[in-house]
Amino acid sequence: MPRPSIHRRCSRTLTAASPPPAIARRAALAALTIVLACVTSSCNSQSFQQSSGPSMPMLPAAPVQPPPPPMNVARLLNGNWIATYPGGPLRVVIGLDQMLRGRNYVATLIDGNKNIPPGNVVWRGTLDQHVPGIVIADQICADHGFQQSRWVKARIIVSDPSNFREELVNPKDCGGFPVKFTRVGPAPTAPVTD
């Protein structure tokens, strides 16, 4: 008997070894389902989500803000005071000069002494812009009976809202200095607006 050709033998082997088309389709569908499940599960993994695409830059932490500076107690001088001027203690009222803008203090003597009669301005001053608690002032000096009145340089040193001290830049300009001021009544908690 003649032997079949190799070609025929191979085609029979292929046909006999190939699964039917329905089984092949099911196998392909099962393989595709497995591949899709693997891809889906890997996309949901944390490592994929963290490394996929460009990451958003993190905003830097806000710097810690320093606390606000303490209030300058020299802004609280408005009010009624008792001062240790010669012949005192004498009452003094401190307010803001209505003719000038800003913190321009005017100290008016309520009780007079032998040198300065009541109702006169005894000192005028403005806040020192560089040193808190200091007022740069001009103090009136006069001889007996308000004779030879003159203005001299002084500084107001505020220790707290209820106490301050006035001293002359040149202590020889007037007698009786330094002068201590003590507030009459409660101290304000906020400055009067300029």
PyMOL commands that place a pseudoatom at each C-alpha (Angstrom):
pseudoatom trace, name=CA, resn=MET, resi=1, chain=A, elem=C, hetatm=0, pos=[0.000, 0.000, 0.000]
pseudoatom trace, name=CA, resn=PRO, resi=2, chain=A, elem=C, hetatm=0, pos=[1.294, 3.307, -0.921]
pseudoatom trace, name=CA, resn=ARG, resi=3, chain=A, elem=C, hetatm=0, pos=[2.257, 5.648, 1.898]
pseudoatom trace, name=CA, resn=PRO, resi=4, chain=A, elem=C, hetatm=0, pos=[0.409, 8.967, 2.224]
pseudoatom trace, name=CA, resn=SER, resi=5, chain=A, elem=C, hetatm=0, pos=[2.408, 11.993, 1.498]
pseudoatom trace, name=CA, resn=ILE, resi=6, chain=A, elem=C, hetatm=0, pos=[3.891, 13.979, 4.287]
pseudoatom trace, name=CA, resn=HIS, resi=7, chain=A, elem=C, hetatm=0, pos=[1.636, 16.847, 3.472]
pseudoatom trace, name=CA, resn=ARG, resi=8, chain=A, elem=C, hetatm=0, pos=[-1.452, 14.827, 3.989]
pseudoatom trace, name=CA, resn=ARG, resi=9, chain=A, elem=C, hetatm=0, pos=[-0.117, 13.338, 7.203]
pseudoatom trace, name=CA, resn=CYS, resi=10, chain=A, elem=C, hetatm=0, pos=[0.567, 16.800, 8.665]
pseudoatom trace, name=CA, resn=SER, resi=11, chain=A, elem=C, hetatm=0, pos=[-2.799, 18.163, 7.751]
pseudoatom trace, name=CA, resn=ARG, resi=12, chain=A, elem=C, hetatm=0, pos=[-4.508, 15.205, 9.381]
pseudoatom trace, name=CA, resn=THR, resi=13, chain=A, elem=C, hetatm=0, pos=[-2.429, 15.632, 12.489]
pseudoatom trace, name=CA, resn=LEU, resi=14, chain=A, elem=C, hetatm=0, pos=[-3.223, 19.340, 12.649]
pseudoatom trace, name=CA, resn=THR, resi=15, chain=A, elem=C, hetatm=0, pos=[-6.874, 18.729, 12.151]
pseudoatom trace, name=CA, resn=ALA, resi=16, chain=A, elem=C, hetatm=0, pos=[-6.944, 16.008, 14.741]
pseudoatom trace, name=CA, resn=ALA, resi=17, chain=A, elem=C, hetatm=0, pos=[-4.926, 18.113, 17.256]
pseudoatom trace, name=CA, resn=SER, resi=18, chain=A, elem=C, hetatm=0, pos=[-6.939, 21.354, 16.827]
pseudoatom trace, name=CA, resn=PRO, resi=19, chain=A, elem=C, hetatm=0, pos=[-9.872, 21.746, 19.230]
pseudoatom trace, name=CA, resn=PRO, resi=20, chain=A, elem=C, hetatm=0, pos=[-13.288, 22.389, 17.826]
pseudoatom trace, name=CA, resn=PRO, resi=21, chain=A, elem=C, hetatm=0, pos=[-13.993, 26.109, 17.130]
pseudoatom trace, name=CA, resn=ALA, resi=22, chain=A, elem=C, hetatm=0, pos=[-16.440, 26.554, 20.058]
pseudoatom trace, name=CA, resn=ILE, resi=23, chain=A, elem=C, hetatm=0, pos=[-13.901, 25.258, 22.568]
pseudoatom trace, name=CA, resn=ALA, resi=24, chain=A, elem=C, hetatm=0, pos=[-11.200, 27.459, 21.042]
pseudoatom trace, name=CA, resn=ARG, resi=25, chain=A, elem=C, hetatm=0, pos=[-13.426, 30.490, 21.393]
pseudoatom trace, name=CA, resn=ARG, resi=26, chain=A, elem=C, hetatm=0, pos=[-14.173, 29.669, 25.026]
pseudoatom trace, name=CA, resn=ALA, resi=27, chain=A, elem=C, hetatm=0, pos=[-10.500, 29.207, 25.764]
pseudoatom trace, name=CA, resn=ALA, resi=28, chain=A, elem=C, hetatm=0, pos=[-9.629, 32.503, 24.079]
pseudoatom trace, name=CA, resn=LEU, resi=29, chain=A, elem=C, hetatm=0, pos=[-12.414, 34.245, 25.994]
pseudoatom trace, name=CA, resn=ALA, resi=30, chain=A, elem=C, hetatm=0, pos=[-11.196, 32.730, 29.283]
pseudoatom trace, name=CA, resn=ALA, resi=31, chain=A, elem=C, hetatm=0, pos=[-7.624, 33.836, 28.530]
pseudoatom trace, name=CA, resn=LEU, resi=32, chain=A, elem=C, hetatm=0, pos=[-8.837, 37.354, 27.650]
pseudoatom trace, name=CA, resn=THR, resi=33, chain=A, elem=C, hetatm=0, pos=[-10.876, 37.484, 30.872]
pseudoatom trace, name=CA, resn=ILE, resi=34, chain=A, elem=C, hetatm=0, pos=[-7.813, 36.482, 32.915]
pseudoatom trace, name=CA, resn=VAL, resi=35, chain=A, elem=C, hetatm=0, pos=[-5.664, 39.139, 31.194]
pseudoatom trace, name=CA, resn=LEU, resi=36, chain=A, elem=C, hetatm=0, pos=[-8.290, 41.860, 31.790]
pseudoatom trace, name=CA, resn=ALA, resi=37, chain=A, elem=C, hetatm=0, pos=[-8.650, 40.834, 35.446]
pseudoatom trace, name=CA, resn=CYS, resi=38, chain=A, elem=C, hetatm=0, pos=[-4.885, 41.092, 35.915]
pseudoatom trace, name=CA, resn=VAL, resi=39, chain=A, elem=C, hetatm=0, pos=[-4.740, 44.510, 34.246]
pseudoatom trace, name=CA, resn=THR, resi=40, chain=A, elem=C, hetatm=0, pos=[-7.707, 45.796, 36.285]
pseudoatom trace, name=CA, resn=SER, resi=41, chain=A, elem=C, hetatm=0, pos=[-6.304, 44.560, 39.578]
pseudoatom trace, name=CA, resn=SER, resi=42, chain=A, elem=C, hetatm=0, pos=[-2.887, 46.036, 38.860]
pseudoatom trace, name=CA, resn=CYS, resi=43, chain=A, elem=C, hetatm=0, pos=[-4.453, 49.424, 37.990]
pseudoatom trace, name=CA, resn=ASN, resi=44, chain=A, elem=C, hetatm=0, pos=[-6.219, 49.450, 41.349]
pseudoatom trace, name=CA, resn=SER, resi=45, chain=A, elem=C, hetatm=0, pos=[-3.053, 48.678, 43.303]
pseudoatom trace, name=CA, resn=GLN, resi=46, chain=A, elem=C, hetatm=0, pos=[-1.546, 51.429, 45.474]
pseudoatom trace, name=CA, resn=SER, resi=47, chain=A, elem=C, hetatm=0, pos=[1.849, 51.263, 43.858]
pseudoatom trace, name=CA, resn=PHE, resi=48, chain=A, elem=C, hetatm=0, pos=[0.353, 51.860, 40.414]
pseudoatom trace, name=CA, resn=GLN, resi=49, chain=A, elem=C, hetatm=0, pos=[-1.786, 54.767, 41.630]
pseudoatom trace, name=CA, resn=GLN, resi=50, chain=A, elem=C, hetatm=0, pos=[1.123, 56.436, 43.413]
pseudoatom trace, name=CA, resn=SER, resi=51, chain=A, elem=C, hetatm=0, pos=[3.521, 56.166, 40.531]
pseudoatom trace, name=CA, resn=SER, resi=52, chain=A, elem=C, hetatm=0, pos=[1.211, 56.832, 37.603]
pseudoatom trace, name=CA, resn=GLY, resi=53, chain=A, elem=C, hetatm=0, pos=[1.605, 60.190, 35.929]
pseudoatom trace, name=CA, resn=PRO, resi=54, chain=A, elem=C, hetatm=0, pos=[3.185, 63.356, 37.279]
pseudoatom trace, name=CA, resn=SER, resi=55, chain=A, elem=C, hetatm=0, pos=[2.525, 63.913, 40.948]
pseudoatom trace, name=CA, resn=MET, resi=56, chain=A, elem=C, hetatm=0, pos=[1.024, 67.155, 42.222]
pseudoatom trace, name=CA, resn=PRO, resi=57, chain=A, elem=C, hetatm=0, pos=[3.560, 69.320, 44.030]
pseudoatom trace, name=CA, resn=MET, resi=58, chain=A, elem=C, hetatm=0, pos=[3.043, 69.613, 47.758]
pseudoatom trace, name=CA, resn=LEU, resi=59, chain=A, elem=C, hetatm=0, pos=[2.480, 73.109, 49.086]
pseudoatom trace, name=CA, resn=PRO, resi=60, chain=A, elem=C, hetatm=0, pos=[5.092, 74.166, 51.620]
pseudoatom trace, name=CA, resn=ALA, resi=61, chain=A, elem=C, hetatm=0, pos=[3.914, 74.412, 55.188]
pseudoatom trace, name=CA, resn=ALA, resi=62, chain=A, elem=C, hetatm=0, pos=[2.924, 77.915, 56.209]
pseudoatom trace, name=CA, resn=PRO, resi=63, chain=A, elem=C, hetatm=0, pos=[5.668, 79.537, 58.290]
pseudoatom trace, name=CA, resn=VAL, resi=64, chain=A, elem=C, hetatm=0, pos=[4.896, 80.065, 61.949]
pseudoatom trace, name=CA, resn=GLN, resi=65, chain=A, elem=C, hetatm=0, pos=[3.744, 83.628, 62.464]
pseudoatom trace, name=CA, resn=PRO, resi=66, chain=A, elem=C, hetatm=0, pos=[5.348, 85.499, 65.344]
pseudoatom trace, name=CA, resn=PRO, resi=67, chain=A, elem=C, hetatm=0, pos=[2.956, 86.881, 67.951]
pseudoatom trace, name=CA, resn=PRO, resi=68, chain=A, elem=C, hetatm=0, pos=[1.944, 90.502, 67.457]
pseudoatom trace, name=CA, resn=PRO, resi=69, chain=A, elem=C, hetatm=0, pos=[4.204, 92.995, 69.197]
pseudoatom trace, name=CA, resn=PRO, resi=70, chain=A, elem=C, hetatm=0, pos=[2.962, 94.189, 72.577]
pseudoatom trace, name=CA, resn=MET, resi=71, chain=A, elem=C, hetatm=0, pos=[1.022, 97.429, 72.587]
pseudoatom trace, name=CA, resn=ASN, resi=72, chain=A, elem=C, hetatm=0, pos=[3.104, 100.548, 73.155]
pseudoatom trace, name=CA, resn=VAL, resi=73, chain=A, elem=C, hetatm=0, pos=[1.949, 101.693, 76.622]
pseudoatom trace, name=CA, resn=ALA, resi=74, chain=A, elem=C, hetatm=0, pos=[2.892, 105.259, 75.674]
pseudoatom trace, name=CA, resn=ARG, resi=75, chain=A, elem=C, hetatm=0, pos=[-0.262, 105.248, 73.525]
pseudoatom trace, name=CA, resn=LEU, resi=76, chain=A, elem=C, hetatm=0, pos=[-2.383, 105.099, 76.712]
pseudoatom trace, name=CA, resn=LEU, resi=77, chain=A, elem=C, hetatm=0, pos=[-1.556, 108.463, 78.308]
pseudoatom trace, name=CA, resn=ASN, resi=78, chain=A, elem=C, hetatm=0, pos=[-4.946, 110.121, 77.762]
pseudoatom trace, name=CA, resn=GLY, resi=79, chain=A, elem=C, hetatm=0, pos=[-6.736, 110.815, 81.027]
pseudoatom trace, name=CA, resn=ASN, resi=80, chain=A, elem=C, hetatm=0, pos=[-6.430, 112.360, 84.497]
pseudoatom trace, name=CA, resn=TRP, resi=81, chain=A, elem=C, hetatm=0, pos=[-3.167, 112.263, 86.432]
pseudoatom trace, name=CA, resn=ILE, resi=82, chain=A, elem=C, hetatm=0, pos=[-1.559, 113.413, 89.673]
pseudoatom trace, name=CA, resn=ALA, resi=83, chain=A, elem=C, hetatm=0, pos=[1.984, 114.811, 89.175]
pseudoatom trace, name=CA, resn=THR, resi=84, chain=A, elem=C, hetatm=0, pos=[4.738, 115.565, 91.690]
pseudoatom trace, name=CA, resn=TYR, resi=85, chain=A, elem=C, hetatm=0, pos=[5.558, 119.048, 90.324]
pseudoatom trace, name=CA, resn=PRO, resi=86, chain=A, elem=C, hetatm=0, pos=[6.920, 121.479, 92.958]
pseudoatom trace, name=CA, resn=GLY, resi=87, chain=A, elem=C, hetatm=0, pos=[4.084, 122.653, 95.208]
pseudoatom trace, name=CA, resn=GLY, resi=88, chain=A, elem=C, hetatm=0, pos=[2.178, 119.418, 94.417]
pseudoatom trace, name=CA, resn=PRO, resi=89, chain=A, elem=C, hetatm=0, pos=[0.874, 116.887, 94.032]
pseudoatom trace, name=CA, resn=LEU, resi=90, chain=A, elem=C, hetatm=0, pos=[-0.934, 118.672, 91.203]
pseudoatom trace, name=CA, resn=ARG, resi=91, chain=A, elem=C, hetatm=0, pos=[-3.732, 117.462, 88.918]
pseudoatom trace, name=CA, resn=VAL, resi=92, chain=A, elem=C, hetatm=0, pos=[-2.927, 117.233, 85.207]
pseudoatom trace, name=CA, resn=VAL, resi=93, chain=A, elem=C, hetatm=0, pos=[-5.171, 116.265, 82.272]
pseudoatom trace, name=CA, resn=ILE, resi=94, chain=A, elem=C, hetatm=0, pos=[-3.507, 114.691, 79.231]
pseudoatom trace, name=CA, resn=GLY, resi=95, chain=A, elem=C, hetatm=0, pos=[-5.271, 114.658, 75.878]
pseudoatom trace, name=CA, resn=LEU, resi=96, chain=A, elem=C, hetatm=0, pos=[-4.525, 114.819, 72.160]
pseudoatom trace, name=CA, resn=ASP, resi=97, chain=A, elem=C, hetatm=0, pos=[-3.943, 118.122, 70.387]
pseudoatom trace, name=CA, resn=GLN, resi=98, chain=A, elem=C, hetatm=0, pos=[-7.060, 118.616, 68.249]
pseudoatom trace, name=CA, resn=MET, resi=99, chain=A, elem=C, hetatm=0, pos=[-5.175, 120.876, 65.835]
pseudoatom trace, name=CA, resn=LEU, resi=100, chain=A, elem=C, hetatm=0, pos=[-2.542, 118.282, 64.926]
pseudoatom trace, name=CA, resn=ARG, resi=101, chain=A, elem=C, hetatm=0, pos=[-2.926, 114.842, 63.414]
pseudoatom trace, name=CA, resn=GLY, resi=102, chain=A, elem=C, hetatm=0, pos=[-1.374, 111.804, 65.048]
pseudoatom trace, name=CA, resn=ARG, resi=103, chain=A, elem=C, hetatm=0, pos=[-0.493, 111.124, 68.647]
pseudoatom trace, name=CA, resn=ASN, resi=104, chain=A, elem=C, hetatm=0, pos=[0.382, 114.662, 69.799]
pseudoatom trace, name=CA, resn=TYR, resi=105, chain=A, elem=C, hetatm=0, pos=[-0.115, 114.844, 73.548]
pseudoatom trace, name=CA, resn=VAL, resi=106, chain=A, elem=C, hetatm=0, pos=[-0.983, 118.004, 75.457]
pseudoatom trace, name=CA, resn=ALA, resi=107, chain=A, elem=C, hetatm=0, pos=[-0.688, 118.009, 79.268]
pseudoatom trace, name=CA, resn=THR, resi=108, chain=A, elem=C, hetatm=0, pos=[-2.696, 120.784, 80.963]
pseudoatom trace, name=CA, resn=LEU, resi=109, chain=A, elem=C, hetatm=0, pos=[-2.220, 121.789, 84.610]
pseudoatom trace, name=CA, resn=ILE, resi=110, chain=A, elem=C, hetatm=0, pos=[-5.506, 121.835, 86.567]
pseudoatom trace, name=CA, resn=ASP, resi=111, chain=A, elem=C, hetatm=0, pos=[-3.985, 122.935, 89.883]
pseudoatom trace, name=CA, resn=GLY, resi=112, chain=A, elem=C, hetatm=0, pos=[-1.454, 125.743, 89.664]
pseudoatom trace, name=CA, resn=ASN, resi=113, chain=A, elem=C, hetatm=0, pos=[1.709, 126.281, 91.690]
pseudoatom trace, name=CA, resn=LYS, resi=114, chain=A, elem=C, hetatm=0, pos=[3.793, 129.404, 92.409]
pseudoatom trace, name=CA, resn=ASN, resi=115, chain=A, elem=C, hetatm=0, pos=[5.485, 129.208, 88.989]
pseudoatom trace, name=CA, resn=ILE, resi=116, chain=A, elem=C, hetatm=0, pos=[2.709, 128.061, 86.611]
pseudoatom trace, name=CA, resn=PRO, resi=117, chain=A, elem=C, hetatm=0, pos=[-0.935, 129.132, 86.997]
pseudoatom trace, name=CA, resn=PRO, resi=118, chain=A, elem=C, hetatm=0, pos=[-3.772, 126.598, 86.485]
pseudoatom trace, name=CA, resn=GLY, resi=119, chain=A, elem=C, hetatm=0, pos=[-5.035, 126.006, 82.940]
pseudoatom trace, name=CA, resn=ASN, resi=120, chain=A, elem=C, hetatm=0, pos=[-1.629, 126.281, 81.287]
pseudoatom trace, name=CA, resn=VAL, resi=121, chain=A, elem=C, hetatm=0, pos=[-0.079, 123.595, 79.105]
pseudoatom trace, name=CA, resn=VAL, resi=122, chain=A, elem=C, hetatm=0, pos=[2.866, 122.122, 81.014]
pseudoatom trace, name=CA, resn=TRP, resi=123, chain=A, elem=C, hetatm=0, pos=[4.179, 119.824, 78.295]
pseudoatom trace, name=CA, resn=ARG, resi=124, chain=A, elem=C, hetatm=0, pos=[3.530, 118.724, 74.691]
pseudoatom trace, name=CA, resn=GLY, resi=125, chain=A, elem=C, hetatm=0, pos=[4.898, 115.547, 73.197]
pseudoatom trace, name=CA, resn=THR, resi=126, chain=A, elem=C, hetatm=0, pos=[4.828, 112.886, 70.485]
pseudoatom trace, name=CA, resn=LEU, resi=127, chain=A, elem=C, hetatm=0, pos=[5.613, 109.185, 70.550]
pseudoatom trace, name=CA, resn=ASP, resi=128, chain=A, elem=C, hetatm=0, pos=[9.218, 108.204, 69.905]
pseudoatom trace, name=CA, resn=GLN, resi=129, chain=A, elem=C, hetatm=0, pos=[9.012, 106.304, 66.603]
pseudoatom trace, name=CA, resn=HIS, resi=130, chain=A, elem=C, hetatm=0, pos=[11.952, 104.053, 67.483]
pseudoatom trace, name=CA, resn=VAL, resi=131, chain=A, elem=C, hetatm=0, pos=[11.580, 103.269, 71.198]
pseudoatom trace, name=CA, resn=PRO, resi=132, chain=A, elem=C, hetatm=0, pos=[8.263, 102.026, 72.647]
pseudoatom trace, name=CA, resn=GLY, resi=133, chain=A, elem=C, hetatm=0, pos=[7.275, 103.562, 75.959]
pseudoatom trace, name=CA, resn=ILE, resi=134, chain=A, elem=C, hetatm=0, pos=[8.953, 106.921, 75.263]
pseudoatom trace, name=CA, resn=VAL, resi=135, chain=A, elem=C, hetatm=0, pos=[7.357, 110.273, 74.441]
pseudoatom trace, name=CA, resn=ILE, resi=136, chain=A, elem=C, hetatm=0, pos=[9.595, 113.099, 73.215]
pseudoatom trace, name=CA, resn=ALA, resi=137, chain=A, elem=C, hetatm=0, pos=[8.297, 116.286, 74.871]
pseudoatom trace, name=CA, resn=ASP, resi=138, chain=A, elem=C, hetatm=0, pos=[8.755, 119.991, 75.417]
pseudoatom trace, name=CA, resn=GLN, resi=139, chain=A, elem=C, hetatm=0, pos=[8.227, 121.077, 79.063]
pseudoatom trace, name=CA, resn=ILE, resi=140, chain=A, elem=C, hetatm=0, pos=[7.443, 124.628, 80.126]
pseudoatom trace, name=CA, resn=CYS, resi=141, chain=A, elem=C, hetatm=0, pos=[9.661, 126.123, 82.787]
pseudoatom trace, name=CA, resn=ALA, resi=142, chain=A, elem=C, hetatm=0, pos=[9.029, 129.433, 84.514]
pseudoatom trace, name=CA, resn=ASP, resi=143, chain=A, elem=C, hetatm=0, pos=[10.194, 131.427, 87.481]
pseudoatom trace, name=CA, resn=HIS, resi=144, chain=A, elem=C, hetatm=0, pos=[7.953, 132.632, 90.331]
pseudoatom trace, name=CA, resn=GLY, resi=145, chain=A, elem=C, hetatm=0, pos=[4.747, 134.210, 88.954]
pseudoatom trace, name=CA, resn=PHE, resi=146, chain=A, elem=C, hetatm=0, pos=[5.176, 132.644, 85.477]
pseudoatom trace, name=CA, resn=GLN, resi=147, chain=A, elem=C, hetatm=0, pos=[8.125, 134.960, 84.771]
pseudoatom trace, name=CA, resn=GLN, resi=148, chain=A, elem=C, hetatm=0, pos=[10.713, 134.113, 82.081]
pseudoatom trace, name=CA, resn=SER, resi=149, chain=A, elem=C, hetatm=0, pos=[8.680, 131.111, 80.827]
pseudoatom trace, name=CA, resn=ARG, resi=150, chain=A, elem=C, hetatm=0, pos=[10.545, 128.957, 78.324]
pseudoatom trace, name=CA, resn=TRP, resi=151, chain=A, elem=C, hetatm=0, pos=[10.218, 125.533, 76.707]
pseudoatom trace, name=CA, resn=VAL, resi=152, chain=A, elem=C, hetatm=0, pos=[12.884, 122.895, 77.386]
pseudoatom trace, name=CA, resn=LYS, resi=153, chain=A, elem=C, hetatm=0, pos=[13.413, 119.398, 76.017]
pseudoatom trace, name=CA, resn=ALA, resi=154, chain=A, elem=C, hetatm=0, pos=[12.082, 116.487, 78.082]
pseudoatom trace, name=CA, resn=ARG, resi=155, chain=A, elem=C, hetatm=0, pos=[11.236, 112.814, 77.719]
pseudoatom trace, name=CA, resn=ILE, resi=156, chain=A, elem=C, hetatm=0, pos=[8.318, 110.886, 79.155]
pseudoatom trace, name=CA, resn=ILE, resi=157, chain=A, elem=C, hetatm=0, pos=[9.220, 107.331, 80.214]
pseudoatom trace, name=CA, resn=VAL, resi=158, chain=A, elem=C, hetatm=0, pos=[6.095, 105.164, 80.502]
pseudoatom trace, name=CA, resn=SER, resi=159, chain=A, elem=C, hetatm=0, pos=[6.454, 102.088, 82.704]
pseudoatom trace, name=CA, resn=ASP, resi=160, chain=A, elem=C, hetatm=0, pos=[2.820, 100.947, 82.623]
pseudoatom trace, name=CA, resn=PRO, resi=161, chain=A, elem=C, hetatm=0, pos=[-0.622, 102.434, 81.767]
pseudoatom trace, name=CA, resn=SER, resi=162, chain=A, elem=C, hetatm=0, pos=[-0.966, 103.935, 85.265]
pseudoatom trace, name=CA, resn=ASN, resi=163, chain=A, elem=C, hetatm=0, pos=[2.538, 105.341, 85.910]
pseudoatom trace, name=CA, resn=PHE, resi=164, chain=A, elem=C, hetatm=0, pos=[5.184, 107.331, 84.084]
pseudoatom trace, name=CA, resn=ARG, resi=165, chain=A, elem=C, hetatm=0, pos=[8.094, 109.618, 84.794]
pseudoatom trace, name=CA, resn=GLU, resi=166, chain=A, elem=C, hetatm=0, pos=[9.062, 112.899, 83.131]
pseudoatom trace, name=CA, resn=GLU, resi=167, chain=A, elem=C, hetatm=0, pos=[12.712, 113.875, 83.053]
pseudoatom trace, name=CA, resn=LEU, resi=168, chain=A, elem=C, hetatm=0, pos=[14.519, 116.755, 81.392]
pseudoatom trace, name=CA, resn=VAL, resi=169, chain=A, elem=C, hetatm=0, pos=[17.139, 116.172, 78.718]
pseudoatom trace, name=CA, resn=ASN, resi=170, chain=A, elem=C, hetatm=0, pos=[19.283, 118.756, 80.516]
pseudoatom trace, name=CA, resn=PRO, resi=171, chain=A, elem=C, hetatm=0, pos=[18.462, 118.459, 84.252]
pseudoatom trace, name=CA, resn=LYS, resi=172, chain=A, elem=C, hetatm=0, pos=[19.785, 122.006, 84.913]
pseudoatom trace, name=CA, resn=ASP, resi=173, chain=A, elem=C, hetatm=0, pos=[17.071, 123.644, 82.745]
pseudoatom trace, name=CA, resn=CYS, resi=174, chain=A, elem=C, hetatm=0, pos=[14.416, 123.539, 85.535]
pseudoatom trace, name=CA, resn=GLY, resi=175, chain=A, elem=C, hetatm=0, pos=[14.231, 122.550, 89.147]
pseudoatom trace, name=CA, resn=GLY, resi=176, chain=A, elem=C, hetatm=0, pos=[11.980, 119.851, 90.579]
pseudoatom trace, name=CA, resn=PHE, resi=177, chain=A, elem=C, hetatm=0, pos=[12.628, 117.078, 88.042]
pseudoatom trace, name=CA, resn=PRO, resi=178, chain=A, elem=C, hetatm=0, pos=[12.130, 114.187, 87.476]
pseudoatom trace, name=CA, resn=VAL, resi=179, chain=A, elem=C, hetatm=0, pos=[8.351, 114.364, 88.004]
pseudoatom trace, name=CA, resn=LYS, resi=180, chain=A, elem=C, hetatm=0, pos=[6.285, 111.222, 88.661]
pseudoatom trace, name=CA, resn=PHE, resi=181, chain=A, elem=C, hetatm=0, pos=[2.761, 110.863, 87.265]
pseudoatom trace, name=CA, resn=THR, resi=182, chain=A, elem=C, hetatm=0, pos=[0.135, 108.507, 88.703]
pseudoatom trace, name=CA, resn=ARG, resi=183, chain=A, elem=C, hetatm=0, pos=[-3.168, 107.915, 86.934]
pseudoatom trace, name=CA, resn=VAL, resi=184, chain=A, elem=C, hetatm=0, pos=[-6.431, 108.836, 88.663]
pseudoatom trace, name=CA, resn=GLY, resi=185, chain=A, elem=C, hetatm=0, pos=[-8.987, 106.091, 88.014]
pseudoatom trace, name=CA, resn=PRO, resi=186, chain=A, elem=C, hetatm=0, pos=[-8.718, 102.912, 85.948]
pseudoatom trace, name=CA, resn=ALA, resi=187, chain=A, elem=C, hetatm=0, pos=[-6.248, 102.689, 83.089]
pseudoatom trace, name=CA, resn=PRO, resi=188, chain=A, elem=C, hetatm=0, pos=[-7.608, 102.357, 79.539]
pseudoatom trace, name=CA, resn=THR, resi=189, chain=A, elem=C, hetatm=0, pos=[-7.167, 99.032, 77.762]
pseudoatom trace, name=CA, resn=ALA, resi=190, chain=A, elem=C, hetatm=0, pos=[-6.957, 100.559, 74.270]
pseudoatom trace, name=CA, resn=PRO, resi=191, chain=A, elem=C, hetatm=0, pos=[-5.670, 103.913, 73.011]
pseudoatom trace, name=CA, resn=VAL, resi=192, chain=A, elem=C, hetatm=0, pos=[-7.991, 106.709, 72.007]
pseudoatom trace, name=CA, resn=THR, resi=193, chain=A, elem=C, hetatm=0, pos=[-7.879, 106.993, 68.214]
pseudoatom trace, name=CA, resn=ASP, resi=194, chain=A, elem=C, hetatm=0, pos=[-5.560, 109.669, 66.834]
for i in range(1, 194): cmd.bond("trace and resi %d" % i, "trace and resi %d" % (i + 1))
show_as sticks, trace
zoom trace
